Amino acid sequence: MIDPDTWTYIALKSITQDWVHGWELQTVSWTARRSDVVLRFAVVQRNPYWHAAQVDLDDVVVQCAY
């Protein structure tokens, strides 16, 4: 999660997936000081994998409570 005014991270989570098929819920929490945020997702290849790095990402939800 990135603050769009300062472009600094307000929440960050790194995950490592070692499974080939399936899905997993990931959550991250932060102190809400604004109603708009920027989401950033990065897919990084770990060596020594023989296949290309990829991700199927869907159902992103940002929920805020004040």
PEHU-V422522 format. One record per run of one state. SS is the DSSP state (h for helix, s for strand, l for the rest). FROM is the first residue (numbers start at 1). LEN is the number of residues. If there is no record, write none. Layout:
SS_FROM_LEN + SS_FROM_LEN
//
This chain:
l_1_1 + s_2_2 + l_4_4 + s_8_2 + l_10_28 + s_38_1 + l_39_28
//
